Amino acid sequence: MATLTYVYADSTAVLGPLATYAEPHCYDLCEQHASSLTVPRGWEVLRLAMPATPAGPGPDDLLALANAVREAAARPGAAEQVKGQRTPHPALEAPAAGEGTRRGHLRILREPS
């Protein structure tokens, strides 16, 4: 994955690592499209060094995911919507005594001894 940024005033296209936030005139490209990128005549392409391996999720990503789950669960009527759709998977039910600790909608599973 790469991010393409156009600088119209300089007739330049910059292809670099995936951007962490959206900006005007920026487009995320897959590897195939990034490698076959062409620009109009008279334009220059700057290809920035790309990391060999993509970065995995960091603590901020995991925190954002946890916050999104909390917000979704806190919405009024969220539990009723889920219950009305279908029966939950047995793994999502409350654990039996000694299986794990439940905190709100999340639970911690202990490793088997």
N, C-alpha and C positions, 0 to 999 in steps of 0.2 A: 504494500500500500504506500502511496505517496500523495503529497498535496501539491497541486499546481496553482501557482499564483501569477496573475497577469499584472504587469506594470505598463499600462498603456502609454504613459508619457515617455517611457524609455524604449518602447517597442521590445519588451523583454518578457519572457516567460521563465519563471523559476520553478523547478521541480525539486522538491526536497522531502524530508521525513514528514510523516503524517502529522498534521497540525492538531494541537490539543483543544482548540476552540475555533468556532466558525468566524470567518471574516468575509466581507464583500470581495468578490473576484477571486475566491479560493474554491478549488474543487478537489475532492478526494478521488484518486484514481487507483484501480487495481494494478497489479504488477504488469499484466499484459499491455494495458493501455499506457501506463507510464513508460514502458520501454519502447513503445512504437509512436510516441508523441511527435507530431510535426507542428510547425508554426507557420504563419504566413511569411511570404518573401519579405526580406528586410528585417525580420525579427531575429532576436538572439535567444537561445535557450541556455539557461544556467542550470546545470544539474549538480545539486549539492550532494555531499557524501551521505549515503543511506546506511543505517545500522545493519549489520549482518543478520541479526535475529531481532524480530519484533519484541518490544518491551512487553512484559507480562503485566497483569493488573497490579497496581500499587495500592498502598493503604488508603489513599484518597478515593480510588475507584470502588474499593470494597465498602468504605464508609458511605459513599453516595448510594450504592445499591441497598445497603441496610436502611438508610433514611427513606429511600423510595418505597421499600416494603412497608416500613412503619406508617408512612403517609397513606398508602393504599389501604392498609388495615384500619386506620383511624377514620376513614371516610364513613359517614352515616350510611347505614344500610349495606355496607360491604359484605358483612357476614351473611346477611339474608340472601344477597345475590348469589354468593357461592353455594349456599345450602340449596337454593332453588334450582341450580343448574344441574347438578349431579351429585351422587354420593362420593365423599372423599375417599381417596386411596387409603388402605389400612395403615400405611407408613405415616400418614399425616394425622392420624388420630392421636389422642393423648396417650403417652406411654404408660405402661403398667408400672406398678411399684418397683423401684430399683432399676428401671431401664434407663432413665434419664431425667433431667431437670427441665421443666417447661417454664419459659419466661414470656408471657404474652402469647404471641403467635409463633415464636421461635422456640426451639428446644435444643439442649446440648445432649449429645449421645456419648455415653461412656464407651471406651474400648472394651471388647470382651476380654475377660481375664483368662 
